[in-house]
């Protein structure tokens, strides 16, 4: 670890603001946790994000203000509201984010020695790289989603005729993104496939400063309190005898919830103590509740806070990975996967690619063909009937988390990496002066 104090900007528009460290079982987010590790090393750290919350669809700051969070700072960027995940209002939000960043950044008292920025939204990533390039500041782009390619994958079949026009529009958008990748000092990815995608955009081969840092999640070093377990069971309406499979996250178009609901209906016929918990909120929530209205084995508790998620995972047996089989998820290992592993859940994975291969290779769960409710039901029923096999998978999940996804290992390594890049830039400028 380098000891010289430096200045870091960590930019990601949509992650929730950090909860205080004193809050027990808080949700930890990649950008916020990286900031904490850098600040703990004595660096001055500013975490940039939108004033508008994508999750709650409301403004969470009074414009472009800076606020202290433990030993670093949140710099909010004023941006307008939007209510739909896809539409003109969100595009306007992104454009304003980029423009307002370029207005605020030069006025900031402490200029950065390095900028770490997520590749989404594109307007903010482009603005950050543009600013860094104009001031000879090293910038690392963190590939978190395959934007804008993902929008074509999300088009419903009924709108297939729009694929051509959408691709043309995305090509124009990609010009700025490609420029950002070409002019970044380094590229990082959640997986090697994600890093390769960024390198393709940059039009170059991998270099020593490019790296893979997976989505990490903290290890569970203590069981939830009896009161929190009682509270979550009461909220869900389940008993200690029930067997739970859980999906926790955004209830949008990225996952195949219909298959989860159909499989639950089949499982319940032979295993009446089985319950499927779909926790979270999003644009498909109301429609799915209507779809499962007659199925008492599907539970929608709404959005859960960190301590509630912690308790939910502790009383569950299966983690449901039901992302649609599109490149954004086939090439990715999202945070939800490592969260389930940390909770010691057996993975039920409904796609090939990075997550499916890892699940099969390590024995931390089972895979089923995308959209195959019968195969999902069969896999879960088999493990309910073979508790020793289920217990073995859960132990394998915990081991995989320890080996590959533990936050205590990933974030120090990320911090080391950024320090090396920043220090090299400082040394180069010193020699040039």
C-alpha positions as CSV (number, residue, x, y, z in Angstrom):
1,X,0.0,0.0,0.0
2,X,1.3,3.5,-0.9
3,X,1.4,5.9,2.0
4,X,1.4,9.3,0.2
5,X,-2.0,11.0,0.5
6,X,-3.7,11.6,-2.8
7,X,-7.0,12.9,-4.1
8,X,-9.5,10.6,-5.7
9,X,-12.9,11.1,-7.4
10,X,-15.2,8.1,-7.6
11,X,-18.1,8.7,-10.0
12,X,-21.2,6.6,-10.3
13,X,-24.6,8.2,-10.9
14,X,-27.1,5.6,-9.5
15,X,-25.8,3.7,-6.5
16,X,-27.5,4.6,-3.3
17,X,-25.7,7.1,-1.0
18,X,-23.7,5.3,1.7
19,X,-25.3,4.4,5.0
20,X,-23.2,5.3,8.0
21,X,-20.7,2.6,9.0
22,X,-22.2,2.4,12.4
23,X,-25.5,1.1,10.9
24,X,-25.7,-2.6,11.5
25,X,-26.1,-4.9,8.4
26,X,-26.2,-1.9,6.0
27,X,-26.3,-2.5,2.3
28,X,-22.8,-1.9,0.8
29,X,-22.3,-0.6,-2.7
30,X,-19.3,-0.9,-4.9
31,X,-18.4,2.8,-5.4
32,X,-19.2,3.8,-1.8
33,X,-17.1,0.9,-0.4
34,X,-14.2,1.8,-2.7
35,X,-14.4,5.3,-1.3
36,X,-14.3,4.0,2.3
37,X,-11.2,1.9,1.6
38,X,-9.4,4.8,-0.1
39,X,-10.3,7.2,2.6
40,X,-9.1,4.8,5.3
41,X,-5.7,4.9,3.7
42,X,-5.5,8.7,4.3
43,X,-6.6,9.9,0.9
44,X,-9.1,12.7,0.2
45,X,-12.0,11.1,-1.6
46,X,-15.1,12.6,-3.3
47,X,-17.9,10.3,-4.3
48,X,-19.9,11.9,-7.2
49,X,-23.5,10.9,-7.9
50,X,-26.8,12.2,-9.2
51,X,-29.1,14.3,-7.0
52,X,-32.0,12.1,-8.3
53,X,-32.4,8.6,-7.0
54,X,-33.0,6.0,-9.7
55,X,-34.3,3.5,-7.1
56,X,-36.9,5.7,-5.3
57,X,-37.5,8.1,-8.2
58,X,-37.1,11.2,-6.1
59,X,-34.6,14.0,-5.4
60,X,-32.3,13.1,-2.5
61,X,-30.3,16.3,-2.3
62,X,-30.9,20.1,-2.6
63,X,-29.2,20.4,-6.0
64,X,-25.4,20.2,-6.4
65,X,-24.2,20.1,-2.9
66,X,-21.3,18.4,-1.1
67,X,-22.0,16.5,2.1
68,X,-19.6,14.7,4.4
69,X,-20.1,10.9,4.9
70,X,-17.8,9.4,7.6
71,X,-14.3,10.1,6.3
72,X,-15.1,11.1,2.7
73,X,-17.5,13.3,0.8
74,X,-20.6,12.9,-1.4
75,X,-20.8,15.5,-4.2
76,X,-24.3,15.5,-5.6
77,X,-24.9,16.6,-9.2
78,X,-28.2,18.4,-9.9
79,X,-30.3,16.5,-12.4
80,X,-34.0,16.4,-13.4
81,X,-36.6,13.8,-12.4
82,X,-37.8,10.9,-14.5
83,X,-40.3,8.1,-13.7
84,X,-39.8,5.6,-16.5
85,X,-36.6,3.5,-16.8
86,X,-36.6,4.1,-20.6
87,X,-37.8,7.3,-22.2
88,X,-37.0,10.9,-23.1
89,X,-37.0,12.1,-19.5
90,X,-34.3,9.7,-18.5
91,X,-32.2,10.7,-21.5
92,X,-32.6,14.3,-20.5
93,X,-31.5,13.4,-16.9
94,X,-28.3,11.8,-18.3
95,X,-27.5,14.8,-20.5
96,X,-28.0,17.2,-17.6
97,X,-25.8,15.0,-15.4
98,X,-22.9,15.3,-17.8
99,X,-23.3,19.0,-18.5
100,X,-23.6,19.8,-14.8
101,X,-20.6,17.8,-13.9
102,X,-18.5,19.8,-16.3
103,X,-19.9,23.0,-14.7
104,X,-19.1,21.9,-11.1
105,X,-15.9,20.0,-11.5
106,X,-13.6,23.1,-12.3
107,X,-15.1,24.9,-9.2
108,X,-14.1,22.1,-6.8
109,X,-11.3,23.2,-4.4
110,X,-9.4,19.9,-4.4
111,X,-8.7,18.6,-7.9
112,X,-8.2,14.8,-8.3
113,X,-5.0,12.8,-8.8
114,X,-7.2,10.1,-10.4
115,X,-10.9,9.7,-11.5
116,X,-12.6,6.4,-11.3
117,X,-15.9,6.4,-13.3
118,X,-18.6,3.9,-14.2
119,X,-19.3,3.5,-17.9
120,X,-23.0,4.3,-17.3
121,X,-24.7,6.7,-17.9
122,X,-22.7,7.4,-21.0
123,X,-23.1,11.2,-20.8
124,X,-21.5,11.3,-17.3
125,X,-18.7,8.9,-18.3
126,X,-17.9,11.0,-21.4
127,X,-17.9,14.2,-19.3
128,X,-15.6,12.7,-16.7
129,X,-13.1,11.5,-19.3
130,X,-13.3,14.8,-21.2
131,X,-12.5,16.7,-18.0
132,X,-9.7,14.3,-17.1
133,X,-8.1,14.6,-20.5
134,X,-8.2,18.4,-20.4
135,X,-6.3,18.4,-17.1
136,X,-4.0,15.5,-17.7
137,X,-5.6,13.5,-14.9
138,X,-5.6,9.6,-15.1
139,X,-9.0,8.1,-15.5
140,X,-10.2,4.5,-15.0
141,X,-13.5,3.4,-16.6
142,X,-15.3,0.7,-14.6
143,X,-17.4,-1.4,-17.0
144,X,-20.6,-2.2,-15.0
145,X,-23.1,-2.7,-17.8
146,X,-23.0,-3.2,-21.5
147,X,-24.6,0.1,-22.4
148,X,-25.9,1.0,-24.9
149,X,-26.1,-2.5,-26.3
150,X,-28.4,-3.6,-23.6
151,X,-31.3,-1.5,-24.9
152,X,-31.6,-3.6,-28.1
153,X,-31.7,-6.8,-25.9
154,X,-34.5,-5.3,-23.8
155,X,-36.8,-4.6,-26.7
156,X,-40.0,-6.7,-26.4
157,X,-40.7,-9.1,-29.3
158,X,-43.7,-6.9,-30.4
159,X,-41.2,-4.0,-31.0
160,X,-38.8,-6.1,-33.1
161,X,-39.4,-3.7,-36.0
162,X,-37.7,-1.0,-33.9
163,X,-34.4,-2.9,-33.8
164,X,-32.9,-1.2,-36.8
165,X,-33.7,2.4,-35.8
166,X,-32.6,1.7,-32.2
167,X,-29.3,0.3,-33.4
168,X,-28.8,3.4,-35.6
169,X,-29.5,5.7,-32.6
170,X,-27.2,3.6,-30.4
171,X,-24.4,3.8,-32.9
172,X,-24.5,7.6,-32.6
173,X,-24.5,7.3,-28.8
174,X,-21.6,4.9,-29.0
175,X,-19.4,7.4,-30.7
176,X,-19.0,9.3,-27.4
177,X,-18.6,6.1,-25.4
178,X,-15.9,4.7,-27.7
179,X,-14.1,8.0,-27.5
180,X,-14.2,7.8,-23.7
181,X,-12.7,4.3,-23.7
182,X,-10.0,5.2,-26.2
183,X,-9.0,8.2,-24.0
184,X,-9.1,6.4,-20.7
185,X,-5.9,5.6,-18.9
186,X,-7.2,2.2,-18.0
187,X,-10.3,0.0,-18.1
188,X,-11.6,-2.3,-15.4
189,X,-14.4,-4.8,-15.7
190,X,-16.6,-7.0,-13.5
191,X,-15.5,-10.0,-15.5
192,X,-12.9,-10.6,-18.2
193,X,-15.7,-10.6,-20.7
194,X,-16.8,-7.1,-19.6
195,X,-13.2,-5.9,-19.8
196,X,-12.8,-7.4,-23.3
197,X,-16.0,-5.5,-24.3
198,X,-14.5,-2.2,-23.1
199,X,-11.2,-3.0,-24.9
200,X,-13.1,-3.6,-28.1
201,X,-14.7,-0.2,-27.7
202,X,-11.3,1.3,-27.1
203,X,-9.9,-0.5,-30.1
204,X,-6.8,-1.8,-28.3
205,X,-5.3,-4.9,-26.6
206,X,-5.2,-5.4,-22.8
207,X,-2.4,-3.6,-21.0
208,X,-0.9,-3.9,-17.6
209,X,-3.1,-1.2,-16.0
210,X,-6.4,-2.9,-17.2
211,X,-7.9,-5.3,-14.7
212,X,-10.8,-7.4,-13.6
213,X,-12.4,-6.6,-10.2
214,X,-15.6,-8.6,-9.6
215,X,-18.7,-7.4,-7.7
216,X,-17.8,-8.1,-4.1
217,X,-19.9,-8.6,-1.0
218,X,-18.9,-8.6,2.6
219,X,-18.7,-12.0,4.4
220,X,-21.4,-12.7,7.0
221,X,-19.4,-12.9,10.3
222,X,-22.4,-13.2,12.6
223,X,-25.9,-14.5,12.5
224,X,-28.8,-12.0,12.4
225,X,-30.4,-11.3,15.8
226,X,-33.4,-13.4,16.8
227,X,-35.6,-10.3,16.8
228,X,-34.7,-9.5,13.1
229,X,-35.4,-13.1,12.1
230,X,-38.7,-13.0,13.9
231,X,-39.5,-9.7,12.2
232,X,-38.7,-10.9,8.7
233,X,-40.7,-14.1,9.2
234,X,-43.7,-12.1,10.4
235,X,-43.4,-9.7,7.4
236,X,-43.3,-12.6,5.0
237,X,-45.9,-14.7,6.8
238,X,-43.7,-17.8,6.9
239,X,-42.7,-20.3,9.6
240,X,-39.4,-21.9,10.5
241,X,-40.6,-25.0,8.7
242,X,-40.9,-23.3,5.3
243,X,-38.3,-23.7,2.6
244,X,-37.5,-20.4,1.0
245,X,-36.1,-19.5,-2.4
246,X,-35.3,-15.8,-2.8
247,X,-34.9,-13.2,-5.5
248,X,-33.9,-9.8,-4.1
249,X,-33.5,-6.8,-6.3
250,X,-35.1,-4.7,-9.0
251,X,-38.4,-6.1,-10.3
252,X,-37.9,-5.0,-13.9
253,X,-37.5,-6.5,-17.3
254,X,-34.0,-7.9,-16.8
255,X,-35.2,-11.2,-15.1
256,X,-37.6,-14.0,-16.1
257,X,-40.0,-13.8,-13.2
258,X,-42.7,-15.6,-15.1
259,X,-40.7,-18.8,-14.9
260,X,-40.1,-18.4,-11.2
261,X,-43.8,-18.1,-10.6
262,X,-44.7,-21.0,-12.8
263,X,-42.0,-23.2,-11.2
264,X,-43.4,-22.3,-7.7
265,X,-46.8,-23.5,-8.7
266,X,-45.3,-26.9,-9.7
267,X,-43.1,-27.2,-6.6
268,X,-46.0,-26.4,-4.2
269,X,-48.0,-29.4,-5.5
270,X,-45.5,-31.8,-3.9
271,X,-43.7,-29.6,-1.4
272,X,-46.4,-27.4,0.2
273,X,-43.8,-25.8,2.6
274,X,-42.0,-24.2,-0.3
275,X,-42.2,-20.4,-0.7
276,X,-40.7,-18.1,-3.4
277,X,-39.9,-14.6,-2.1
278,X,-39.5,-11.9,-4.8
279,X,-38.3,-8.9,-2.8
280,X,-37.8,-5.5,-4.2
281,X,-39.6,-3.0,-6.4
282,X,-39.7,-2.0,-10.0
283,X,-41.8,-1.6,-13.2
284,X,-43.1,-5.2,-13.3
285,X,-44.1,-5.5,-9.7
286,X,-47.8,-4.8,-10.1
287,X,-48.1,-7.1,-13.1
288,X,-46.4,-10.0,-11.4
289,X,-48.5,-9.6,-8.2
290,X,-51.5,-9.9,-10.4
291,X,-50.0,-13.0,-12.2
292,X,-49.4,-14.6,-8.8
293,X,-52.5,-13.4,-7.1
294,X,-53.9,-16.9,-6.6
295,X,-50.6,-18.4,-5.6
296,X,-50.0,-18.2,-1.8
297,X,-46.5,-19.6,-2.3
298,X,-45.2,-16.5,-4.0
299,X,-44.5,-13.6,-1.6
300,X,-43.9,-10.0,-2.6
301,X,-42.6,-8.2,0.6
302,X,-41.6,-5.0,-1.3
303,X,-38.2,-3.2,-0.8
304,X,-36.1,-4.5,2.1
305,X,-33.4,-2.7,3.9
306,X,-30.0,-4.1,4.7
307,X,-30.8,-5.7,8.0
308,X,-34.0,-7.2,6.5
309,X,-32.1,-8.7,3.5
310,X,-29.5,-10.1,5.9
311,X,-32.2,-11.9,7.9
312,X,-34.0,-13.0,4.8
313,X,-30.9,-14.7,3.4
314,X,-30.2,-16.4,6.7
315,X,-33.6,-18.1,6.7
316,X,-33.5,-19.0,2.9
317,X,-32.1,-22.0,1.1
318,X,-32.0,-21.0,-2.6
319,X,-30.8,-17.9,-4.4
320,X,-32.6,-17.4,-7.7
321,X,-30.5,-16.1,-10.6
322,X,-33.1,-15.7,-13.3
323,X,-31.6,-13.0,-15.5
324,X,-32.7,-13.1,-19.2
325,X,-30.1,-14.8,-21.4
326,X,-28.8,-11.6,-23.0
327,X,-25.1,-10.6,-23.3
328,X,-25.3,-8.1,-20.5
329,X,-25.9,-11.0,-18.1
330,X,-24.3,-13.9,-19.9
331,X,-21.0,-12.0,-19.7
332,X,-21.5,-10.6,-16.2
333,X,-21.5,-11.7,-12.6
334,X,-23.8,-9.1,-10.9
335,X,-23.7,-8.2,-7.2
336,X,-26.7,-10.4,-6.5
337,X,-24.7,-13.5,-7.3
338,X,-22.0,-12.7,-4.7
339,X,-24.7,-11.6,-2.2
340,X,-26.4,-15.0,-2.4
341,X,-23.0,-16.7,-2.0
342,X,-22.2,-14.7,1.1
343,X,-25.5,-15.7,2.5
344,X,-24.7,-19.3,2.0
345,X,-27.5,-20.0,-0.5
346,X,-27.5,-22.7,-3.1
347,X,-27.7,-21.0,-6.5
348,X,-30.5,-21.9,-8.9
349,X,-29.1,-20.3,-12.1
350,X,-31.2,-20.0,-15.2
351,X,-28.6,-19.2,-17.8
352,X,-25.3,-20.2,-19.2
353,X,-22.4,-17.8,-19.4
354,X,-20.2,-16.6,-16.5
355,X,-22.6,-17.4,-13.7
356,X,-23.9,-20.7,-15.0
357,X,-20.4,-21.9,-15.7
358,X,-19.1,-20.9,-12.2
359,X,-22.2,-22.5,-10.6
360,X,-21.5,-25.8,-12.4
361,X,-17.8,-25.8,-11.9
362,X,-17.9,-25.1,-8.1
363,X,-20.9,-27.1,-7.1
364,X,-22.5,-24.2,-5.4
365,X,-25.9,-24.9,-7.0
366,X,-27.5,-26.1,-10.2
367,X,-28.4,-24.7,-13.6
368,X,-31.5,-25.0,-15.6
369,X,-32.4,-24.0,-19.2
370,X,-33.7,-20.4,-19.5
371,X,-37.5,-20.3,-19.3
372,X,-37.8,-24.0,-18.3
373,X,-40.0,-23.9,-15.2
374,X,-40.2,-27.7,-15.1
375,X,-36.4,-28.0,-14.9
376,X,-36.2,-25.3,-12.2
377,X,-38.9,-27.0,-10.2
378,X,-37.2,-30.4,-10.6
379,X,-33.9,-29.0,-9.4
380,X,-35.4,-27.4,-6.3
381,X,-37.5,-30.4,-5.4
382,X,-34.6,-32.8,-5.7
383,X,-32.5,-30.7,-3.3
384,X,-35.4,-30.3,-0.8
385,X,-35.6,-34.1,-0.8
386,X,-31.8,-34.5,-0.4
387,X,-30.9,-32.1,2.5
388,X,-27.3,-33.4,2.6
389,X,-26.8,-32.4,-1.0
390,X,-28.3,-29.0,-0.4
391,X,-26.1,-28.5,2.7
392,X,-23.0,-29.3,0.5
393,X,-24.0,-26.8,-2.1
394,X,-24.5,-24.1,0.6
395,X,-21.0,-24.8,2.0
396,X,-19.6,-24.6,-1.6
397,X,-21.3,-21.2,-2.0
398,X,-19.7,-19.8,1.1
399,X,-16.3,-21.1,0.0
400,X,-16.7,-19.6,-3.5
401,X,-17.5,-16.3,-1.9
402,X,-14.4,-16.5,0.3
403,X,-12.2,-17.4,-2.7
404,X,-13.5,-15.0,-5.3
405,X,-15.9,-12.4,-4.1
406,X,-15.1,-11.4,-0.5
407,X,-15.2,-7.6,-0.2
408,X,-12.3,-7.8,2.4
409,X,-10.1,-9.1,-0.5
410,X,-11.4,-7.2,-3.5
411,X,-11.5,-3.6,-2.3
412,X,-8.0,-3.5,-0.9
413,X,-6.7,-4.9,-4.3
414,X,-8.8,-2.2,-6.2
415,X,-7.3,0.5,-3.9
416,X,-3.8,-0.7,-4.5
417,X,-4.4,-0.7,-8.3
418,X,-5.7,2.9,-8.3
419,X,-2.9,4.1,-6.1
420,X,-0.3,2.7,-8.4
421,X,-1.9,4.5,-11.4
422,X,-2.3,7.8,-9.6
423,X,1.3,7.6,-8.2
424,X,2.7,6.9,-11.7
425,X,0.9,10.0,-13.0
426,X,2.2,12.2,-10.2
427,X,5.7,11.0,-10.7
428,X,5.5,11.6,-14.5
429,X,4.3,15.1,-14.0
430,X,7.1,15.7,-11.5
431,X,9.7,14.7,-13.9
432,X,8.1,16.8,-16.7
433,X,8.1,19.8,-14.4
